[in-house]
Each structure stands twice: as structure tokens, then as C-alpha cells.
Amino acid sequence: SILSGAHMALVPRVLQLMRANGQGDVHVFVGGIVPETDVQPLLEMGVMAVYGPGTPSSKYIDEIRAAVLGEVVA
């Protein structure tokens, strides 16, 4: 979590660096306090999912497991 909103600057940079270094196939998940208005842009950048406070651990465990196993994350 970065309360300053820097996730909108840092996440694209991390994704860019990962792609530039041949790691574009690595799944990226974001968690923490993320304004609802930032969720869709993060997903469009290539983030697999965004989890806010209070997200049940079973939800992100299931979705990360599904992504790693090549299943669709809903």
C-alpha cells in the first residue's frame, strides 16, 4: 500500500521494466488502499487483479492460484 497514490506512477514503471527484461509473462497483483477510479486503469496496464482492504484471503489465494495454473481470473 502506498497512501500517496504513487501506485499510478510506480506500477506502470514496474510493468515496463519487467517487459523490457523479458519478464512480461509474470503475473502482477496489486493490493492495498487503491481508489476505485484507479482500478480499471491498473487492469488495463496489465495488472491481473487489484485487492482492497478486507478482501478475503481465500479470494486472492484462489485467483492467484488460478492465474499461475493458467485459468481465467474472474
N, CA, C and O atoms as a Maestro MAE file, in Angstrom:
{
 s_m_m2io_version
 :::
 2.0.0
}

f_m_ct {
 s_m_title
 :::
 protein
 m_atom[296] {
  # First column is atom index #
  i_m_mmod_type
  r_m_x_coord
  r_m_y_coord
  r_m_z_coord
  i_m_residue_number
  s_m_chain_name
  s_m_pdb_residue_name
  s_m_pdb_atom_name
  i_m_atomic_number
  :::
  1 25 0.834 -1.193 0.000 1 A "SER " " N  " 7
  2 3 0.000 0.000 0.000 1 A "SER " " CA " 6
  3 2 0.870 1.245 0.000 1 A "SER " " C  " 6
  4 15 1.851 1.345 0.737 1 A "SER " " O  " 8
  5 25 0.494 2.167 -0.827 2 A "ILE " " N  " 7
  6 3 1.148 3.470 -0.840 2 A "ILE " " CA " 6
  7 2 0.019 4.488 -0.790 2 A "ILE " " C  " 6
  8 15 -0.707 4.667 -1.768 2 A "ILE " " O  " 8
  9 25 -0.126 5.144 0.335 3 A "LEU " " N  " 7
  10 3 -1.262 6.040 0.527 3 A "LEU " " CA " 6
  11 2 -1.175 7.309 -0.308 3 A "LEU " " C  " 6
  12 15 -2.162 8.033 -0.433 3 A "LEU " " O  " 8
  13 25 -0.006 7.590 -0.881 4 A "SER " " N  " 7
  14 3 0.173 8.808 -1.666 4 A "SER " " CA " 6
  15 2 -0.438 8.711 -3.059 4 A "SER " " C  " 6
  16 15 -0.536 9.717 -3.762 4 A "SER " " O  " 8
  17 25 -0.846 7.527 -3.461 5 A "GLY " " N  " 7
  18 3 -1.350 7.346 -4.816 5 A "GLY " " CA " 6
  19 2 -0.244 7.084 -5.818 5 A "GLY " " C  " 6
  20 15 -0.492 7.052 -7.023 5 A "GLY " " O  " 8
  21 25 0.962 6.899 -5.337 6 A "ALA " " N  " 7
  22 3 2.107 6.678 -6.226 6 A "ALA " " CA " 6
  23 2 1.993 5.380 -7.016 6 A "ALA " " C  " 6
  24 15 2.765 5.153 -7.948 6 A "ALA " " O  " 8
  25 25 1.043 4.532 -6.655 7 A "HIS " " N  " 7
  26 3 0.870 3.283 -7.407 7 A "HIS " " CA " 6
  27 2 0.623 3.562 -8.886 7 A "HIS " " C  " 6
  28 15 0.977 2.747 -9.738 7 A "HIS " " O  " 8
  29 25 0.022 4.701 -9.194 8 A "MET " " N  " 7
  30 3 -0.268 5.024 -10.591 8 A "MET " " CA " 6
  31 2 0.990 5.432 -11.356 8 A "MET " " C  " 6
  32 15 0.977 5.456 -12.587 8 A "MET " " O  " 8
  33 25 2.054 5.745 -10.664 9 A "ALA " " N  " 7
  34 3 3.344 6.010 -11.307 9 A "ALA " " CA " 6
  35 2 4.250 4.797 -11.214 9 A "ALA " " C  " 6
  36 15 4.972 4.483 -12.161 9 A "ALA " " O  " 8
  37 25 4.218 4.117 -10.085 10 A "LEU " " N  " 7
  38 3 5.134 3.002 -9.860 10 A "LEU " " CA " 6
  39 2 4.739 1.735 -10.614 10 A "LEU " " C  " 6
  40 15 5.601 1.065 -11.184 10 A "LEU " " O  " 8
  41 25 3.470 1.401 -10.624 11 A "VAL " " N  " 7
  42 3 3.040 0.158 -11.282 11 A "VAL " " CA " 6
  43 2 3.369 0.172 -12.777 11 A "VAL " " C  " 6
  44 15 3.908 -0.816 -13.276 11 A "VAL " " O  " 8
  45 25 3.069 1.249 -13.515 12 A "PRO " " N  " 7
  46 3 3.432 1.234 -14.934 12 A "PRO " " CA " 6
  47 2 4.938 1.087 -15.144 12 A "PRO " " C  " 6
  48 15 5.378 0.419 -16.080 12 A "PRO " " O  " 8
  49 25 5.715 1.710 -14.274 13 A "ARG " " N  " 7
  50 3 7.176 1.616 -14.395 13 A "ARG " " CA " 6
  51 2 7.649 0.195 -14.118 13 A "ARG " " C  " 6
  52 15 8.504 -0.324 -14.836 13 A "ARG " " O  " 8
  53 25 7.108 -0.429 -13.095 14 A "VAL " " N  " 7
  54 3 7.470 -1.815 -12.790 14 A "VAL " " CA " 6
  55 2 7.098 -2.718 -13.967 14 A "VAL " " C  " 6
  56 15 7.898 -3.557 -14.380 14 A "VAL " " O  " 8
  57 25 5.901 -2.553 -14.501 15 A "LEU " " N  " 7
  58 3 5.471 -3.365 -15.642 15 A "LEU " " CA " 6
  59 2 6.377 -3.134 -16.851 15 A "LEU " " C  " 6
  60 15 6.746 -4.080 -17.546 15 A "LEU " " O  " 8
  61 25 6.728 -1.885 -17.093 16 A "GLN " " N  " 7
  62 3 7.615 -1.545 -18.210 16 A "GLN " " CA " 6
  63 2 8.976 -2.219 -18.041 16 A "GLN " " C  " 6
  64 15 9.498 -2.812 -18.985 16 A "GLN " " O  " 8
  65 25 9.542 -2.129 -16.856 17 A "LEU " " N  " 7
  66 3 10.844 -2.743 -16.601 17 A "LEU " " CA " 6
  67 2 10.778 -4.259 -16.711 17 A "LEU " " C  " 6
  68 15 11.697 -4.889 -17.233 17 A "LEU " " O  " 8
  69 25 9.698 -4.838 -16.221 18 A "MET " " N  " 7
  70 3 9.543 -6.289 -16.327 18 A "MET " " CA " 6
  71 2 9.503 -6.716 -17.792 18 A "MET " " C  " 6
  72 15 10.169 -7.674 -18.184 18 A "MET " " O  " 8
  73 25 8.722 -6.004 -18.594 19 A "ARG " " N  " 7
  74 3 8.624 -6.349 -20.019 19 A "ARG " " CA " 6
  75 2 9.962 -6.157 -20.727 19 A "ARG " " C  " 6
  76 15 10.354 -6.975 -21.559 19 A "ARG " " O  " 8
  77 25 10.658 -5.073 -20.393 20 A "ALA " " N  " 7
  78 3 11.953 -4.793 -21.018 20 A "ALA " " CA " 6
  79 2 12.997 -5.841 -20.666 20 A "ALA " " C  " 6
  80 15 13.969 -6.024 -21.398 20 A "ALA " " O  " 8
  81 25 12.799 -6.522 -19.559 21 A "ASN " " N  " 7
  82 3 13.754 -7.527 -19.106 21 A "ASN " " CA " 6
  83 2 13.246 -8.949 -19.294 21 A "ASN " " C  " 6
  84 15 13.697 -9.876 -18.622 21 A "ASN " " O  " 8
  85 25 12.305 -9.107 -20.214 22 A "GLY " " N  " 7
  86 3 11.831 -10.440 -20.556 22 A "GLY " " CA " 6
  87 2 10.953 -11.090 -19.509 22 A "GLY " " C  " 6
  88 15 10.807 -12.312 -19.491 22 A "GLY " " O  " 8
  89 25 10.370 -10.289 -18.640 23 A "GLN " " N  " 7
  90 3 9.515 -10.824 -17.585 23 A "GLN " " CA " 6
  91 2 8.059 -10.404 -17.763 23 A "GLN " " C  " 6
  92 15 7.298 -10.360 -16.796 23 A "GLN " " O  " 8
  93 25 7.679 -10.098 -18.987 24 A "GLY " " N  " 7
  94 3 6.321 -9.644 -19.257 24 A "GLY " " CA " 6
  95 2 5.248 -10.683 -19.018 24 A "GLY " " C  " 6
  96 15 4.060 -10.361 -18.979 24 A "GLY " " O  " 8
  97 25 5.666 -11.941 -18.858 25 A "ASP " " N  " 7
  98 3 4.692 -13.003 -18.612 25 A "ASP " " CA " 6
  99 2 4.453 -13.255 -17.127 25 A "ASP " " C  " 6
  100 15 3.677 -14.140 -16.766 25 A "ASP " " O  " 8
  101 25 5.110 -12.488 -16.269 26 A "VAL " " N  " 7
  102 3 4.935 -12.632 -14.821 26 A "VAL " " CA " 6
  103 2 3.650 -11.914 -14.417 26 A "VAL " " C  " 6
  104 15 3.433 -10.760 -14.786 26 A "VAL " " O  " 8
  105 25 2.811 -12.595 -13.667 27 A "HIS " " N  " 7
  106 3 1.550 -12.005 -13.214 27 A "HIS " " CA " 6
  107 2 1.813 -10.987 -12.111 27 A "HIS " " C  " 6
  108 15 2.581 -11.245 -11.184 27 A "HIS " " O  " 8
  109 25 1.167 -9.824 -12.221 28 A "VAL " " N  " 7
  110 3 1.312 -8.766 -11.222 28 A "VAL " " CA " 6
  111 2 -0.053 -8.519 -10.590 28 A "VAL " " C  " 6
  112 15 -1.050 -8.309 -11.281 28 A "VAL " " O  " 8
  113 25 -0.070 -8.550 -9.272 29 A "PHE " " N  " 7
  114 3 -1.274 -8.289 -8.492 29 A "PHE " " CA " 6
  115 2 -0.990 -7.094 -7.595 29 A "PHE " " C  " 6
  116 15 0.124 -6.940 -7.094 29 A "PHE " " O  " 8
  117 25 -1.990 -6.251 -7.391 30 A "VAL " " N  " 7
  118 3 -1.838 -5.063 -6.554 30 A "VAL " " CA " 6
  119 2 -2.820 -5.168 -5.401 30 A "VAL " " C  " 6
  120 15 -3.971 -5.562 -5.586 30 A "VAL " " O  " 8
  121 25 -2.360 -4.815 -4.219 31 A "GLY " " N  " 7
  122 3 -3.235 -4.843 -3.059 31 A "GLY " " CA " 6
  123 2 -3.014 -3.640 -2.176 31 A "GLY " " C  " 6
  124 15 -1.925 -3.067 -2.136 31 A "GLY " " O  " 8
  125 25 -4.058 -3.266 -1.472 32 A "GLY " " N  " 7
  126 3 -3.968 -2.154 -0.541 32 A "GLY " " CA " 6
  127 2 -5.083 -1.163 -0.790 32 A "GLY " " C  " 6
  128 15 -6.108 -1.490 -1.389 32 A "GLY " " O  " 8
  129 25 -4.871 0.034 -0.330 33 A "ILE " " N  " 7
  130 3 -5.873 1.084 -0.491 33 A "ILE " " CA " 6
  131 2 -5.663 1.728 -1.858 33 A "ILE " " C  " 6
  132 15 -4.761 2.543 -2.049 33 A "ILE " " O  " 8
  133 25 -6.511 1.345 -2.793 34 A "VAL " " N  " 7
  134 3 -6.440 1.846 -4.166 34 A "VAL " " CA " 6
  135 2 -7.804 2.446 -4.486 34 A "VAL " " C  " 6
  136 15 -8.814 1.745 -4.408 34 A "VAL " " O  " 8
  137 25 -7.857 3.728 -4.844 35 A "PRO " " N  " 7
  138 3 -9.147 4.325 -5.187 35 A "PRO " " CA " 6
  139 2 -9.828 3.555 -6.317 35 A "PRO " " C  " 6
  140 15 -9.166 3.082 -7.242 35 A "PRO " " O  " 8
  141 25 -11.121 3.434 -6.238 36 A "GLU " " N  " 7
  142 3 -11.892 2.701 -7.243 36 A "GLU " " CA " 6
  143 2 -11.619 3.228 -8.651 36 A "GLU " " C  " 6
  144 15 -11.609 2.461 -9.615 36 A "GLU " " O  " 8
  145 25 -11.396 4.534 -8.765 37 A "THR " " N  " 7
  146 3 -11.137 5.125 -10.085 37 A "THR " " CA " 6
  147 2 -9.797 4.686 -10.674 37 A "THR " " C  " 6
  148 15 -9.565 4.855 -11.871 37 A "THR " " O  " 8
  149 25 -8.922 4.129 -9.854 38 A "ASP " " N  " 7
  150 3 -7.610 3.670 -10.334 38 A "ASP " " CA " 6
  151 2 -7.608 2.193 -10.720 38 A "ASP " " C  " 6
  152 15 -6.682 1.731 -11.386 38 A "ASP " " O  " 8
  153 25 -8.623 1.457 -10.314 39 A "VAL " " N  " 7
  154 3 -8.626 0.005 -10.537 39 A "VAL " " CA " 6
  155 2 -8.628 -0.332 -12.027 39 A "VAL " " C  " 6
  156 15 -7.769 -1.088 -12.481 39 A "VAL " " O  " 8
  157 25 -9.561 0.204 -12.790 40 A "GLN " " N  " 7
  158 3 -9.643 -0.127 -14.222 40 A "GLN " " CA " 6
  159 2 -8.377 0.268 -14.969 40 A "GLN " " C  " 6
  160 15 -7.875 -0.535 -15.756 40 A "GLN " " O  " 8
  161 25 -7.833 1.469 -14.759 41 A "PRO " " N  " 7
  162 3 -6.575 1.796 -15.435 41 A "PRO " " CA " 6
  163 2 -5.442 0.826 -15.087 41 A "PRO " " C  " 6
  164 15 -4.632 0.494 -15.952 41 A "PRO " " O  " 8
  165 25 -5.377 0.374 -13.845 42 A "LEU " " N  " 7
  166 3 -4.348 -0.598 -13.468 42 A "LEU " " CA " 6
  167 2 -4.553 -1.914 -14.216 42 A "LEU " " C  " 6
  168 15 -3.591 -2.515 -14.692 42 A "LEU " " O  " 8
  169 25 -5.792 -2.355 -14.317 43 A "LEU " " N  " 7
  170 3 -6.087 -3.590 -15.048 43 A "LEU " " CA " 6
  171 2 -5.727 -3.442 -16.524 43 A "LEU " " C  " 6
  172 15 -5.194 -4.368 -17.135 43 A "LEU " " O  " 8
  173 25 -6.020 -2.276 -17.092 44 A "GLU " " N  " 7
  174 3 -5.705 -2.034 -18.499 44 A "GLU " " CA " 6
  175 2 -4.201 -1.985 -18.749 44 A "GLU " " C  " 6
  176 15 -3.746 -2.269 -19.856 44 A "GLU " " O  " 8
  177 25 -3.429 -1.626 -17.727 45 A "MET " " N  " 7
  178 3 -1.965 -1.615 -17.831 45 A "MET " " CA " 6
  179 2 -1.387 -3.022 -17.869 45 A "MET " " C  " 6
  180 15 -0.274 -3.236 -18.350 45 A "MET " " O  " 8
  181 25 -2.158 -3.982 -17.354 46 A "GLY " " N  " 7
  182 3 -1.664 -5.349 -17.323 46 A "GLY " " CA " 6
  183 2 -1.660 -6.000 -15.958 46 A "GLY " " C  " 6
  184 15 -1.251 -7.154 -15.824 46 A "GLY " " O  " 8
  185 25 -2.110 -5.280 -14.938 47 A "VAL " " N  " 7
  186 3 -2.243 -5.868 -13.607 47 A "VAL " " CA " 6
  187 2 -3.348 -6.920 -13.676 47 A "VAL " " C  " 6
  188 15 -4.402 -6.679 -14.264 47 A "VAL " " O  " 8
  189 25 -3.108 -8.072 -13.081 48 A "MET " " N  " 7
  190 3 -4.091 -9.161 -13.131 48 A "MET " " CA " 6
  191 2 -5.321 -8.871 -12.274 48 A "MET " " C  " 6
  192 15 -6.447 -9.160 -12.678 48 A "MET " " O  " 8
  193 25 -5.102 -8.299 -11.090 49 A "ALA " " N  " 7
  194 3 -6.212 -8.010 -10.179 49 A "ALA " " CA " 6
  195 2 -5.747 -7.002 -9.143 49 A "ALA " " C  " 6
  196 15 -4.554 -6.863 -8.872 49 A "ALA " " O  " 8
  197 25 -6.717 -6.303 -8.572 50 A "VAL " " N  " 7
  198 3 -6.451 -5.333 -7.514 50 A "VAL " " CA " 6
  199 2 -7.307 -5.723 -6.322 50 A "VAL " " C  " 6
  200 15 -8.517 -5.911 -6.452 50 A "VAL " " O  " 8
  201 25 -6.677 -5.842 -5.159 51 A "TYR " " N  " 7
  202 3 -7.372 -6.261 -3.940 51 A "TYR " " CA " 6
  203 2 -7.316 -5.149 -2.906 51 A "TYR " " C  " 6
  204 15 -6.244 -4.639 -2.579 51 A "TYR " " O  " 8
  205 25 -8.482 -4.785 -2.397 52 A "GLY " " N  " 7
  206 3 -8.559 -3.756 -1.383 52 A "GLY " " CA " 6
  207 2 -8.535 -4.338 0.013 52 A "GLY " " C  " 6
  208 15 -8.554 -5.556 0.192 52 A "GLY " " O  " 8
  209 25 -8.491 -3.453 1.009 53 A "PRO " " N  " 7
  210 3 -8.524 -3.906 2.397 53 A "PRO " " CA " 6
  211 2 -9.786 -4.730 2.650 53 A "PRO " " C  " 6
  212 15 -10.860 -4.410 2.142 53 A "PRO " " O  " 8
  213 25 -9.647 -5.758 3.416 54 A "GLY " " N  " 7
  214 3 -10.788 -6.593 3.758 54 A "GLY " " CA " 6
  215 2 -11.090 -7.683 2.747 54 A "GLY " " C  " 6
  216 15 -12.017 -8.470 2.941 54 A "GLY " " O  " 8
  217 25 -10.322 -7.739 1.674 55 A "THR " " N  " 7
  218 3 -10.529 -8.820 0.706 55 A "THR " " CA " 6
  219 2 -10.250 -10.143 1.400 55 A "THR " " C  " 6
  220 15 -9.183 -10.310 1.990 55 A "THR " " O  " 8
  221 25 -11.173 -11.078 1.346 56 A "PRO " " N  " 7
  222 3 -10.928 -12.375 1.981 56 A "PRO " " CA " 6
  223 2 -9.700 -13.046 1.365 56 A "PRO " " C  " 6
  224 15 -9.522 -13.055 0.147 56 A "PRO " " O  " 8
  225 25 -8.870 -13.597 2.223 57 A "SER " " N  " 7
  226 3 -7.656 -14.242 1.721 57 A "SER " " CA " 6
  227 2 -7.991 -15.362 0.743 57 A "SER " " C  " 6
  228 15 -7.223 -15.619 -0.184 57 A "SER " " O  " 8
  229 25 -9.114 -16.023 0.934 58 A "SER " " N  " 7
  230 3 -9.492 -17.101 0.013 58 A "SER " " CA " 6
  231 2 -9.683 -16.573 -1.408 58 A "SER " " C  " 6
  232 15 -9.398 -17.283 -2.373 58 A "SER " " O  " 8
  233 25 -10.160 -15.336 -1.548 59 A "LYS " " N  " 7
  234 3 -10.373 -14.756 -2.881 59 A "LYS " " CA " 6
  235 2 -9.052 -14.577 -3.605 59 A "LYS " " C  " 6
  236 15 -8.897 -15.042 -4.735 59 A "LYS " " O  " 8
  237 25 -8.084 -13.899 -2.962 60 A "TYR " " N  " 7
  238 3 -6.835 -13.678 -3.690 60 A "TYR " " CA " 6
  239 2 -6.004 -14.942 -3.808 60 A "TYR " " C  " 6
  240 15 -5.268 -15.100 -4.782 60 A "TYR " " O  " 8
  241 25 -6.100 -15.832 -2.858 61 A "ILE " " N  " 7
  242 3 -5.389 -17.111 -2.990 61 A "ILE " " CA " 6
  243 2 -5.933 -17.882 -4.187 61 A "ILE " " C  " 6
  244 15 -5.163 -18.384 -5.007 61 A "ILE " " O  " 8
  245 25 -7.248 -17.977 -4.289 62 A "ASP " " N  " 7
  246 3 -7.866 -18.699 -5.407 62 A "ASP " " CA " 6
  247 2 -7.524 -18.055 -6.749 62 A "ASP " " C  " 6
  248 15 -7.229 -18.754 -7.717 62 A "ASP " " O  " 8
  249 25 -7.564 -16.729 -6.806 63 A "GLU " " N  " 7
  250 3 -7.310 -16.039 -8.072 63 A "GLU " " CA " 6
  251 2 -5.840 -16.109 -8.475 63 A "GLU " " C  " 6
  252 15 -5.530 -16.259 -9.657 63 A "GLU " " O  " 8
  253 25 -4.944 -16.002 -7.517 64 A "ILE " " N  " 7
  254 3 -3.518 -16.125 -7.835 64 A "ILE " " CA " 6
  255 2 -3.211 -17.552 -8.266 64 A "ILE " " C  " 6
  256 15 -2.486 -17.774 -9.236 64 A "ILE " " O  " 8
  257 25 -3.758 -18.503 -7.552 65 A "ARG " " N  " 7
  258 3 -3.563 -19.914 -7.928 65 A "ARG " " CA " 6
  259 2 -4.078 -20.154 -9.354 65 A "ARG " " C  " 6
  260 15 -3.404 -20.797 -10.158 65 A "ARG " " O  " 8
  261 25 -5.263 -19.639 -9.661 66 A "ALA " " N  " 7
  262 3 -5.840 -19.820 -10.994 66 A "ALA " " CA " 6
  263 2 -4.960 -19.178 -12.065 66 A "ALA " " C  " 6
  264 15 -4.753 -19.760 -13.130 66 A "ALA " " O  " 8
  265 25 -4.446 -17.990 -11.789 67 A "ALA " " N  " 7
  266 3 -3.583 -17.311 -12.764 67 A "ALA " " CA " 6
  267 2 -2.308 -18.101 -13.010 67 A "ALA " " C  " 6
  268 15 -1.865 -18.237 -14.150 67 A "ALA " " O  " 8
  269 25 -1.730 -18.613 -11.959 68 A "VAL " " N  " 7
  270 3 -0.491 -19.387 -12.087 68 A "VAL " " CA " 6
  271 2 -0.740 -20.678 -12.857 68 A "VAL " " C  " 6
  272 15 0.112 -21.128 -13.623 68 A "VAL " " O  " 8
  273 25 -1.905 -21.264 -12.649 69 A "LEU " " N  " 7
  274 3 -2.236 -22.517 -13.330 69 A "LEU " " CA " 6
  275 2 -2.814 -22.292 -14.729 69 A "LEU " " C  " 6
  276 15 -3.139 -23.248 -15.432 69 A "LEU " " O  " 8
  277 25 -2.940 -21.018 -15.130 70 A "GLY " " N  " 7
  278 3 -3.411 -20.714 -16.474 70 A "GLY " " CA " 6
  279 2 -4.908 -20.649 -16.636 70 A "GLY " " C  " 6
  280 15 -5.413 -20.686 -17.758 70 A "GLY " " O  " 8
  281 25 -5.625 -20.552 -15.538 71 A "GLU " " N  " 7
  282 3 -7.076 -20.440 -15.604 71 A "GLU " " CA " 6
  283 2 -7.462 -18.967 -15.673 71 A "GLU " " C  " 6
  284 15 -6.639 -18.092 -15.403 71 A "GLU " " O  " 8
  285 25 -8.691 -18.699 -16.027 72 A "VAL " " N  " 7
  286 3 -9.179 -17.332 -16.138 72 A "VAL " " CA " 6
  287 2 -9.450 -16.768 -14.752 72 A "VAL " " C  " 6
  288 15 -10.101 -17.411 -13.929 72 A "VAL " " O  " 8
  289 25 -8.948 -15.560 -14.495 73 A "VAL " " N  " 7
  290 3 -9.234 -14.868 -13.240 73 A "VAL " " CA " 6
  291 2 -10.470 -14.025 -13.464 73 A "VAL " " C  " 6
  292 15 -10.500 -13.184 -14.362 73 A "VAL " " O  " 8
  293 25 -11.502 -14.248 -12.642 74 A "ALA " " N  " 7
  294 3 -12.762 -13.506 -12.813 74 A "ALA " " CA " 6
  295 2 -12.831 -12.330 -11.877 74 A "ALA " " C  " 6
  296 15 -13.818 -11.594 -11.882 74 A "ALA " " O  " 8
  :::
 }
 m_bond[295] {
  # First column is bond index #
  i_m_from
  i_m_to
  i_m_order
  :::
  1 1 2 1
  2 2 3 1
  3 3 4 2
  4 3 5 1
  5 5 6 1
  6 6 7 1
  7 7 8 2
  8 7 9 1
  9 9 10 1
  10 10 11 1
  11 11 12 2
  12 11 13 1
  13 13 14 1
  14 14 15 1
  15 15 16 2
  16 15 17 1
  17 17 18 1
  18 18 19 1
  19 19 20 2
  20 19 21 1
  21 21 22 1
  22 22 23 1
  23 23 24 2
  24 23 25 1
  25 25 26 1
  26 26 27 1
  27 27 28 2
  28 27 29 1
  29 29 30 1
  30 30 31 1
  31 31 32 2
  32 31 33 1
  33 33 34 1
  34 34 35 1
  35 35 36 2
  36 35 37 1
  37 37 38 1
  38 38 39 1
  39 39 40 2
  40 39 41 1
  41 41 42 1
  42 42 43 1
  43 43 44 2
  44 43 45 1
  45 45 46 1
  46 46 47 1
  47 47 48 2
  48 47 49 1
  49 49 50 1
  50 50 51 1
  51 51 52 2
  52 51 53 1
  53 53 54 1
  54 54 55 1
  55 55 56 2
  56 55 57 1
  57 57 58 1
  58 58 59 1
  59 59 60 2
  60 59 61 1
  61 61 62 1
  62 62 63 1
  63 63 64 2
  64 63 65 1
  65 65 66 1
  66 66 67 1
  67 67 68 2
  68 67 69 1
  69 69 70 1
  70 70 71 1
  71 71 72 2
  72 71 73 1
  73 73 74 1
  74 74 75 1
  75 75 76 2
  76 75 77 1
  77 77 78 1
  78 78 79 1
  79 79 80 2
  80 79 81 1
  81 81 82 1
  82 82 83 1
  83 83 84 2
  84 83 85 1
  85 85 86 1
  86 86 87 1
  87 87 88 2
  88 87 89 1
  89 89 90 1
  90 90 91 1
  91 91 92 2
  92 91 93 1
  93 93 94 1
  94 94 95 1
  95 95 96 2
  96 95 97 1
  97 97 98 1
  98 98 99 1
  99 99 100 2
  100 99 101 1
  101 101 102 1
  102 102 103 1
  103 103 104 2
  104 103 105 1
  105 105 106 1
  106 106 107 1
  107 107 108 2
  108 107 109 1
  109 109 110 1
  110 110 111 1
  111 111 112 2
  112 111 113 1
  113 113 114 1
  114 114 115 1
  115 115 116 2
  116 115 117 1
  117 117 118 1
  118 118 119 1
  119 119 120 2
  120 119 121 1
  121 121 122 1
  122 122 123 1
  123 123 124 2
  124 123 125 1
  125 125 126 1
  126 126 127 1
  127 127 128 2
  128 127 129 1
  129 129 130 1
  130 130 131 1
  131 131 132 2
  132 131 133 1
  133 133 134 1
  134 134 135 1
  135 135 136 2
  136 135 137 1
  137 137 138 1
  138 138 139 1
  139 139 140 2
  140 139 141 1
  141 141 142 1
  142 142 143 1
  143 143 144 2
  144 143 145 1
  145 145 146 1
  146 146 147 1
  147 147 148 2
  148 147 149 1
  149 149 150 1
  150 150 151 1
  151 151 152 2
  152 151 153 1
  153 153 154 1
  154 154 155 1
  155 155 156 2
  156 155 157 1
  157 157 158 1
  158 158 159 1
  159 159 160 2
  160 159 161 1
  161 161 162 1
  162 162 163 1
  163 163 164 2
  164 163 165 1
  165 165 166 1
  166 166 167 1
  167 167 168 2
  168 167 169 1
  169 169 170 1
  170 170 171 1
  171 171 172 2
  172 171 173 1
  173 173 174 1
  174 174 175 1
  175 175 176 2
  176 175 177 1
  177 177 178 1
  178 178 179 1
  179 179 180 2
  180 179 181 1
  181 181 182 1
  182 182 183 1
  183 183 184 2
  184 183 185 1
  185 185 186 1
  186 186 187 1
  187 187 188 2
  188 187 189 1
  189 189 190 1
  190 190 191 1
  191 191 192 2
  192 191 193 1
  193 193 194 1
  194 194 195 1
  195 195 196 2
  196 195 197 1
  197 197 198 1
  198 198 199 1
  199 199 200 2
  200 199 201 1
  201 201 202 1
  202 202 203 1
  203 203 204 2
  204 203 205 1
  205 205 206 1
  206 206 207 1
  207 207 208 2
  208 207 209 1
  209 209 210 1
  210 210 211 1
  211 211 212 2
  212 211 213 1
  213 213 214 1
  214 214 215 1
  215 215 216 2
  216 215 217 1
  217 217 218 1
  218 218 219 1
  219 219 220 2
  220 219 221 1
  221 221 222 1
  222 222 223 1
  223 223 224 2
  224 223 225 1
  225 225 226 1
  226 226 227 1
  227 227 228 2
  228 227 229 1
  229 229 230 1
  230 230 231 1
  231 231 232 2
  232 231 233 1
  233 233 234 1
  234 234 235 1
  235 235 236 2
  236 235 237 1
  237 237 238 1
  238 238 239 1
  239 239 240 2
  240 239 241 1
  241 241 242 1
  242 242 243 1
  243 243 244 2
  244 243 245 1
  245 245 246 1
  246 246 247 1
  247 247 248 2
  248 247 249 1
  249 249 250 1
  250 250 251 1
  251 251 252 2
  252 251 253 1
  253 253 254 1
  254 254 255 1
  255 255 256 2
  256 255 257 1
  257 257 258 1
  258 258 259 1
  259 259 260 2
  260 259 261 1
  261 261 262 1
  262 262 263 1
  263 263 264 2
  264 263 265 1
  265 265 266 1
  266 266 267 1
  267 267 268 2
  268 267 269 1
  269 269 270 1
  270 270 271 1
  271 271 272 2
  272 271 273 1
  273 273 274 1
  274 274 275 1
  275 275 276 2
  276 275 277 1
  277 277 278 1
  278 278 279 1
  279 279 280 2
  280 279 281 1
  281 281 282 1
  282 282 283 1
  283 283 284 2
  284 283 285 1
  285 285 286 1
  286 286 287 1
  287 287 288 2
  288 287 289 1
  289 289 290 1
  290 290 291 1
  291 291 292 2
  292 291 293 1
  293 293 294 1
  294 294 295 1
  295 295 296 2
  :::
 }
}
